[in-house]
Amino acid sequence: MKSDGSMFEITQLVIALVLFFLLDQFLKPYPLRKWLGVALLVAGAIGCVSAGQVFVMGADLGLLSVFAVALGVGLFLKRRRFVEVG
């Protein structure tokens, strides 16, 4: 039976979603959320342009770049989530 790799892509998606949830919940310092978000956004954007369909140890770098952009945007937009008001 031939495998097309879609199961591994689903596994990458699940791992990325769990990582996003964990970082979003437990990464609380404002400067760290801001700069990690910016770094992931920039690295993901560069990866989307340059990686394409490159695979490293079975991981699709293009897909991981898209996840990095999404994680970076999420962290940056919610960077003040844990900052006390007043």
Buried (B, 14 or more C-beta within 10 A) or exposed (E): EEEEEEEBEEEBEEEBEEEBEEBBEEBEEEEEBBBBBBBBBEBBBEBBEEBEEEEEEEBBBBBBBBBBBBBBBBBBEEBEEEEEEE
